[in-house]
Amino acid sequence: MSSDAIPLSVKEERKGLVNAVVDMYGLRYSKDNVLYYDKNAIFEDPAVLLEGRSAIASGFSSMDKAFRKSENVKMDVMHGKNLIVIDQVQKYTMLGNISLELPSVIYLHLNGEEGDERIIRHVEEWGGKTLIGKDAPYVANVGYLAAQFRKVHGWPFKYIIPATDV
């Protein structure tokens, strides 16, 4: 499925924003896509925490170094007042033709008026699992330590391989 195949359930005024996010997961990063993110937006998934549009841009622009191909296998989109939820299955192909399908749920928290919204927080859960983090239940500070690991893991995207076009 490509961004041309966005489900009909996507509101017309939000198609550009949804297309931008889907394109980036499909290894089609562009400066225009990342401009849907607020300058101080936060991205978090189970592996990384990225703070700021430039760090998010670096993270998405470097995905094509880890994956040779990415294809959207399934996608459902739900809307709320300041929220878009994308339930998707993405098939990633790495070097050596090793493929894996990753089911995930993406929560895009928005700010602004419909049609002129910016993503202020992008949270991705893999396999429908709640993120381990400071807001999740945890024992013996495991959640806090996991949140700090993701923050440190995201650090190279901001300082070592920054996107120069945002």
LUMMAR-692487 format. One line per 3 residues: number of its first residue (from 1); for each residue x, z, y of N, C-alpha, C. Coordinates in pm, 1 decimal, decimal comma, always signed. Layout:
N
NUM = X:Z:Y:X:Z:Y:X:Z:Y  ...
//
This chain:
166
1 = +84,6:+0,0:-116,4:+0,0:+0,0:+0,0:+89,5:+0,0:+123,1  +64,0:-85,5:+215,2:+141,2:-89,1:+340,0:+55,8:-34,3:+451,7  +112,8:-25,0:+569,8:+35,0:+24,8:+682,7:-81,0:-68,6:+713,7
4 = -74,6:-194,0:+666,7:-186,2:-286,5:+684,6:-306,1:-243,2:+601,4  -282,2:-158,4:+503,3:-387,6:-115,3:+413,2:-432,8:+27,1:+442,1  -422,9:+69,9:+567,2:-471,1:+202,6:+605,4:-620,2:+209,2:+571,6
7 = -666,7:+317,8:+509,1:-807,7:+327,1:+471,3:-900,6:+312,2:+591,7  -1021,5:+264,7:+566,5:-1120,1:+246,8:+672,1:-1160,4:+378,9:+736,0  -1132,4:+490,2:+667,2:-1170,9:+620,1:+720,0:-1086,2:+663,7:+839,8
10 = -982,4:+588,8:+873,5:-900,1:+623,3:+988,7:-974,2:+580,7:+1115,1  -993,3:+677,3:+1205,1:-1060,8:+646,7:+1330,4:-981,9:+542,0:+1407,6  -1052,1:+450,9:+1469,1:-988,4:+341,1:+1542,4:-887,2:+392,8:+1644,0
13 = -921,9:+496,9:+1719,7:-832,4:+547,7:+1823,9:-711,0:+621,2:+1768,0  -708,4:+647,4:+1637,5:-594,1:+714,4:+1575,5:-514,1:+623,6:+1482,8  -553,0:+497,3:+1470,2:-484,2:+406,2:+1377,7:-337,0:+388,8:+1412,0
16 = -302,9:+377,3:+1539,0:-163,2:+361,6:+1577,9:-79,0:+479,5:+1533,4  -130,0:+599,8:+1554,0:-58,4:+721,4:+1516,0:-41,4:+728,2:+1364,3  -149,6:+705,8:+1289,2:-142,3:+710,7:+1142,7:-49,2:+600,6:+1091,0
19 = -60,3:+479,1:+1146,4:+29,0:+369,5:+1106,1:+174,7:+407,0:+1128,0  +204,6:+472,0:+1240,3:+342,8:+510,4:+1271,6:+398,2:+605,3:+1165,6  +320,1:+706,2:+1128,3:+365,7:+802,7:+1028,5:+381,8:+734,9:+892,0
22 = +283,6:+654,3:+852,4:+290,1:+585,2:+723,4:+409,2:+489,0:+720,3  +434,2:+419,8:+830,9:+549,8:+329,5:+837,0:+680,1:+404,6:+815,2  +693,1:+522,3:+875,3:+818,6:+596,9:+860,3:+838,5:+643,4:+716,5
25 = +731,1:+683,9:+649,9:+742,2:+719,4:+508,0:+774,5:+596,3:+424,3  +738,1:+478,4:+473,1:+767,1:+353,5:+404,1:+902,8:+295,5:+440,7  +990,2:+376,3:+500,1:+1125,9:+338,6:+539,4:+1127,0:+233,7:+650,9
28 = +1022,1:+232,9:+732,0:+1014,8:+140,7:+845,2:+1018,0:+222,0:+974,8  +1130,1:+288,5:+996,7:+1149,0:+369,1:+1116,8:+1162,9:+277,5:+1238,1  +1102,6:+317,0:+1349,6:+1125,7:+250,0:+1477,4:+1109,3:+351,3:+1589,5
31 = +1170,0:+322,5:+1700,6:+1159,3:+409,5:+1817,2:+1013,4:+426,0:+1857,6  +935,9:+318,5:+1851,5:+794,8:+326,2:+1888,2:+718,5:+423,0:+1798,6  +752,0:+426,1:+1668,5:+683,0:+516,5:+1576,6:+706,0:+662,4:+1613,0
34 = +827,3:+696,5:+1645,3:+858,9:+837,2:+1671,5:+806,2:+883,5:+1808,1  +769,1:+790,7:+1894,0:+715,7:+828,7:+2024,8:+576,7:+891,8:+2014,8  +514,6:+887,3:+1897,5:+388,9:+958,3:+1875,9:+411,7:+1109,6:+1862,9
37 = +537,3:+1150,5:+1851,5:+571,2:+1292,4:+1842,0:+598,7:+1347,7:+1981,0  +552,2:+1469,2:+2006,0:+583,9:+1539,6:+2128,8:+734,6:+1565,7:+2132,5  +789,4:+1575,0:+2250,8:+934,3:+1598,0:+2265,1:+980,1:+1724,0:+2191,5
40 = +894,0:+1826,3:+2185,5:+928,9:+1953,1:+2120,5:+859,7:+1971,3:+1985,6  +820,2:+1862,0:+1921,8:+749,4:+1868,5:+1793,7:+835,2:+1933,3:+1686,3  +767,7:+1985,8:+1585,4:+833,9:+2048,2:+1470,6:+789,5:+1974,6:+1344,8
43 = +885,9:+1941,9:+1258,0:+859,5:+1882,9:+1127,1:+910,4:+1980,4:+1022,8  +827,6:+2005,7:+920,4:+877,5:+2088,0:+810,7:+819,3:+2040,8:+678,3  +906,2:+2037,1:+579,6:+867,2:+2013,3:+441,4:+942,7:+2115,3:+357,2
46 = +926,1:+2115,3:+226,0:+994,6:+2217,5:+146,6:+1146,9:+2214,0:+154,8  +1205,5:+2103,9:+202,0:+1351,2:+2093,1:+204,0:+1412,8:+2110,1:+341,8  +1338,4:+2080,5:+448,8:+1401,8:+2074,8:+580,3:+1304,3:+2117,1:+690,1
49 = +1360,8:+2171,7:+795,6:+1287,3:+2204,6:+917,3:+1359,8:+2135,5:+1032,0  +1289,4:+2046,8:+1101,7:+1347,7:+1972,1:+1212,9:+1274,0:+2010,2:+1340,7  +1350,0:+2043,3:+1443,2:+1290,4:+2085,9:+1569,7:+1324,6:+1985,6:+1678,6
52 = +1221,8:+1923,9:+1736,6:+1240,7:+1827,7:+1843,7:+1229,5:+1684,2:+1795,4  +1178,6:+1597,4:+1883,9:+1158,3:+1456,5:+1849,4:+1287,3:+1388,1:+1806,4  +1400,2:+1418,8:+1869,8:+1525,3:+1350,8:+1832,8:+1570,1:+1389,6:+1691,9
55 = +1551,4:+1515,5:+1652,1:+1587,3:+1556,3:+1515,7:+1493,7:+1491,4:+1414,3  +1365,3:+1481,9:+1447,0:+1268,7:+1416,5:+1358,8:+1304,1:+1268,4:+1344,5  +1339,9:+1205,2:+1454,9:+1380,7:+1064,5:+1451,8:+1501,8:+1046,3:+1362,1
58 = +1599,3:+1134,7:+1372,4:+1719,1:+1125,9:+1288,5:+1684,6:+1141,0:+1141,8  +1596,1:+1235,1:+1111,1:+1555,9:+1256,3:+972,5:+1490,4:+1133,3:+911,6  +1392,8:+1077,2:+982,0:+1323,5:+959,3:+928,9:+1412,5:+835,8:+929,3
61 = +1495,9:+819,5:+1031,4:+1580,2:+699,0:+1036,7:+1688,4:+700,1:+928,3  +1721,2:+817,0:+875,6:+1824,6:+823,9:+772,2:+1768,9:+816,1:+630,1  +1635,8:+813,0:+616,0:+1577,2:+808,8:+480,9:+1618,8:+685,5:+402,2
64 = +1642,2:+573,7:+471,5:+1679,1:+452,3:+398,7:+1819,1:+459,8:+338,1  +1893,5:+563,9:+370,8:+2024,5:+584,3:+308,8:+2010,1:+653,2:+172,9  +1902,8:+728,1:+155,6:+1878,6:+797,4:+29,8:+1791,1:+714,9:-64,8
67 = +1703,8:+631,3:-6,7:+1609,3:+554,4:-87,8:+1624,0:+406,0:-59,6  +1617,5:+328,3:-165,5:+1626,6:+183,6:-152,9:+1492,0:+123,3:-115,1  +1384,0:+187,0:-162,3:+1250,2:+134,1:-140,4:+1151,3:+249,5:-139,3
70 = +1043,7:+234,2:-62,3:+937,5:+333,3:-59,2:+804,6:+260,4:-51,2  +712,3:+302,4:-133,8:+582,6:+235,3:-141,4:+472,5:+340,4:-146,0  +368,7:+320,5:-65,0:+254,9:+411,4:-64,9:+160,9:+368,9:-175,9
73 = +143,8:+457,0:-275,7:+61,9:+426,9:-392,3:-83,6:+465,8:-368,9  -105,9:+576,5:-300,2:-240,8:+628,5:-276,6:-242,6:+698,9:-142,6  -353,6:+685,6:-71,3:-363,2:+756,6:+56,1:-509,4:+780,5:+92,7
76 = -539,1:+903,0:+130,3:-668,5:+940,2:+185,5:-640,8:+1009,7:+317,7  -722,8:+982,3:+417,6:-704,2:+1040,0:+550,3:-829,7:+1115,7:+590,0  -810,9:+1238,3:+639,5:-921,5:+1319,6:+689,9:-889,7:+1359,4:+833,7
79 = -993,4:+1373,7:+913,3:-975,1:+1404,2:+1054,9:-1041,3:+1536,1:+1092,5  -977,1:+1606,7:+1183,4:-1034,6:+1722,6:+1248,9:-1015,4:+1704,3:+1397,7  -1060,5:+1800,8:+1474,4:-1050,3:+1787,6:+1619,5:-906,4:+1767,3:+1665,6
82 = -815,3:+1851,5:+1624,8:-673,6:+1840,5:+1661,6:-585,7:+1829,5:+1538,2  -637,4:+1764,4:+1434,4:-567,8:+1760,8:+1306,4:-598,6:+1631,0:+1232,6  -495,8:+1575,1:+1170,9:-511,2:+1466,1:+1075,6:-444,8:+1513,2:+946,6
85 = -514,0:+1497,4:+834,9:-459,4:+1533,6:+704,4:-447,8:+1405,6:+622,6  -327,4:+1378,5:+574,1:-302,3:+1260,8:+491,3:-262,9:+1309,1:+352,6  -346,6:+1277,3:+254,1:-318,6:+1309,0:+114,4:-264,8:+1180,2:+53,9
88 = -138,7:+1181,4:+13,7:-77,1:+1056,2:-30,5:+9,2:+1074,6:-154,1  +35,7:+963,0:-219,4:+136,7:+956,1:-324,3:+232,5:+847,2:-280,4  +358,4:+884,6:-264,0:+462,1:+791,1:-221,3:+556,0:+767,9:-338,9
91 = +586,1:+641,9:-366,9:+680,0:+608,7:-474,6:+812,8:+570,0:-410,7  +915,1:+649,3:-437,6:+1048,8:+625,6:-384,0:+1137,6:+567,5:-493,9  +1213,0:+464,1:-460,5:+1310,4:+406,6:-552,7:+1449,0:+430,8:-495,2
94 = +1533,6:+496,4:-574,1:+1669,1:+527,1:-531,3:+1764,8:+421,5:-584,5  +1889,2:+432,2:-547,5:+1991,1:+343,4:-603,1:+1991,6:+359,7:-754,3  +2016,6:+253,2:-824,7:+2013,1:+257,9:-970,1:+1872,3:+239,8:-1023,7
97 = +1779,9:+201,0:-937,6:+1639,8:+177,2:-973,5:+1570,5:+297,5:-1036,0  +1612,9:+416,0:-1000,7:+1544,4:+537,4:-1044,3:+1429,9:+560,5:-947,1  +1308,0:+572,4:-1001,1:+1190,3:+589,5:-917,2:+1124,5:+723,6:-943,7
100 = +1061,5:+775,9:-840,7:+981,8:+896,0:-856,6:+861,2:+886,1:-765,3  +748,0:+933,4:-815,8:+627,5:+938,9:-735,2:+610,8:+1081,3:-686,2  +594,5:+1094,7:-555,8:+584,5:+1226,6:-493,7:+447,5:+1241,1:-429,1
103 = +358,5:+1321,1:-490,8:+231,6:+1349,6:-425,1:+255,2:+1450,4:-314,0  +196,0:+1426,4:-199,0:+213,6:+1520,5:-88,7:+89,3:+1523,0:-0,6  +78,5:+1630,7:+72,3:-26,2:+1643,9:+173,4:+45,1:+1664,8:+306,0
106 = +9,3:+1582,2:+404,0:+71,5:+1586,0:+535,9:-31,6:+1636,3:+635,7  +6,0:+1738,5:+710,9:-80,1:+1793,4:+815,6:-17,9:+1759,3:+950,6  -89,1:+1680,9:+1028,7:-42,5:+1644,1:+1162,5:-125,2:+1720,6:+1264,2
109 = -64,8:+1820,4:+1325,6:-131,4:+1898,8:+1429,6:-109,6:+1826,7:+1562,1  -219,0:+1805,2:+1635,1:-215,3:+1719,0:+1752,6:-246,0:+1793,5:+1881,6  -197,2:+1734,9:+1990,5:-223,8:+1785,4:+2124,5:-261,5:+1665,4:+2209,9
112 = -359,1:+1680,5:+2296,0:-400,5:+1571,6:+2383,6:-539,3:+1522,1:+2348,4  -582,3:+1419,0:+2417,5:-713,7:+1359,9:+2396,5:-705,2:+1250,8:+2290,7  -812,1:+1234,6:+2209,9:-813,9:+1130,1:+2107,9:-780,0:+996,2:+2170,5
115 = -690,4:+925,2:+2108,4:-643,7:+797,9:+2160,6:-514,0:+811,9:+2238,5  -484,1:+933,1:+2284,7:-359,8:+960,2:+2357,3:-300,8:+1092,4:+2308,0  -304,0:+1111,9:+2176,7:-256,9:+1236,7:+2117,3:-110,4:+1226,4:+2078,6
118 = -44,9:+1340,3:+2075,6:+93,1:+1350,9:+2029,3:+96,7:+1454,1:+1917,3  +184,1:+1428,9:+1820,7:+202,9:+1522,2:+1709,7:+289,5:+1636,4:+1760,2  +239,4:+1758,5:+1748,6:+317,8:+1874,6:+1790,2:+375,9:+1948,8:+1669,7
121 = +314,3:+1930,1:+1552,9:+365,6:+1992,4:+1429,9:+328,1:+1903,3:+1312,6  +426,1:+1870,1:+1230,6:+410,0:+1783,9:+1113,4:+455,1:+1866,3:+994,0  +359,9:+1904,6:+909,2:+390,6:+1986,5:+792,3:+358,7:+1904,7:+668,0
124 = +455,3:+1897,2:+576,5:+434,6:+1824,1:+451,7:+450,5:+1919,9:+335,0  +350,1:+1919,4:+246,9:+356,1:+1996,5:+123,3:+375,6:+1898,7:+8,3  +466,0:+1926,8:-80,2:+491,2:+1840,7:-195,5:+412,1:+1891,9:-314,2
127 = +344,7:+1802,8:-383,0:+269,5:+1840,1:-502,7:+158,1:+1938,7:-473,6  +109,9:+1943,0:-349,3:+1,6:+2033,1:-312,8:+42,6:+2178,9:-306,7  +171,3:+2205,9:-307,8:+220,0:+2344,4:-305,2:+236,5:+2392,6:-162,4
130 = +198,0:+2514,8:-136,7:+217,0:+2574,4:-6,7:+365,4:+2591,9:+19,8  +404,4:+2566,7:+141,2:+544,1:+2585,1:+178,6:+584,3:+2730,4:+165,6  +705,3:+2751,5:+121,9:+761,6:+2885,5:+126,0:+818,4:+2900,1:+265,9
133 = +772,5:+2996,7:+337,0:+819,1:+3013,9:+473,5:+775,3:+3146,2:+528,4  +803,1:+3167,4:+653,6:+775,1:+3297,3:+712,8:+626,1:+3328,7:+715,0  +538,2:+3226,4:+709,5:+394,9:+3250,5:+711,7:+334,4:+3258,9:+572,3
136 = +409,8:+3224,1:+469,4:+360,0:+3226,9:+332,5:+388,7:+3364,4:+271,4  +308,5:+3403,0:+171,1:+336,4:+3529,8:+104,0:+473,1:+3523,0:+35,4  +546,6:+3630,0:+40,5:+677,6:+3630,0:-23,0:+717,5:+3771,4:-62,0
139 = +816,1:+3778,0:-147,4:+868,1:+3905,2:-197,1:+1015,8:+3912,6:-160,7  +1058,9:+4026,1:-113,6:+1200,4:+4052,7:-84,9:+1261,2:+3949,1:+9,3  +1186,8:+3908,9:+110,7:+1233,8:+3815,7:+214,0:+1268,9:+3676,9:+161,0
142 = +1219,0:+3638,2:+43,1:+1244,9:+3504,9:-9,8:+1188,6:+3400,3:+85,9  +1067,8:+3424,0:+139,8:+1007,7:+3329,5:+234,1:+1091,4:+3313,7:+359,3  +1140,5:+3422,2:+413,8:+1224,3:+3416,6:+533,2:+1354,1:+3341,8:+504,5
145 = +1416,4:+3372,9:+390,5:+1541,9:+3305,8:+353,6:+1520,0:+3156,2:+331,2  +1407,6:+3120,0:+269,3:+1377,9:+2978,1:+247,0:+1357,5:+2906,7:+380,3  +1290,4:+2971,6:+474,7:+1269,6:+2911,6:+607,2:+1403,3:+2890,9:+677,5
148 = +1492,8:+2987,0:+665,8:+1624,6:+2973,9:+728,3:+1705,9:+2863,4:+660,9  +1694,2:+2851,2:+527,5:+1763,1:+2743,7:+455,7:+1716,8:+2607,8:+507,6  +1584,4:+2589,8:+523,6:+1531,9:+2461,4:+571,3:+1582,1:+2432,4:+711,5
151 = +1591,1:+2534,4:+793,9:+1639,2:+2515,2:+931,4:+1785,9:+2471,5:+930,7  +1867,7:+2537,1:+850,9:+2009,4:+2500,9:+840,8:+2023,7:+2362,3:+778,4  +1941,6:+2333,0:+678,0:+1946,2:+2203,5:+611,4:+1909,6:+2090,9:+708,2
154 = +1824,4:+2117,7:+807,0:+1786,2:+2017,9:+905,7:+1886,6:+2001,2:+1017,9  +1977,7:+2095,5:+1033,1:+2075,1:+2095,0:+1141,9:+2155,0:+1964,8:+1150,2  +2203,9:+1908,5:+1037,4:+2283,4:+1785,0:+1048,6:+2207,2:+1668,8:+1112,9
157 = +2075,5:+1663,4:+1093,6:+1998,9:+1553,3:+1151,3:+1999,8:+1559,6:+1303,7  +2011,9:+1678,0:+1356,7:+2009,4:+1693,1:+1502,4:+2147,7:+1673,3:+1564,1  +2252,3:+1718,0:+1496,6:+2384,1:+1720,3:+1558,5:+2485,9:+1623,9:+1498,6
160 = +2474,6:+1591,2:+1370,9:+2575,2:+1505,5:+1308,4:+2531,8:+1359,3:+1305,7  +2402,7:+1335,4:+1273,5:+2354,8:+1197,2:+1267,8:+2232,8:+1179,7:+1360,8  +2251,6:+1200,8:+1490,1:+2137,7:+1192,1:+1581,7:+2089,6:+1048,6:+1600,3
163 = +1959,0:+1035,3:+1621,1:+1902,4:+904,4:+1655,2:+1932,2:+881,2:+1802,9  +1985,9:+767,9:+1834,9:+2028,9:+742,7:+1972,9:+1922,3:+673,3:+2054,7  +1810,1:+636,5:+1994,0:+1712,2:+555,7:+2066,0:+1586,3:+630,1:+2107,5
166 = +1587,6:+764,9:+2111,6:+1468,4:+839,0:+2155,4:+1498,0:+923,2:+2276,6
//
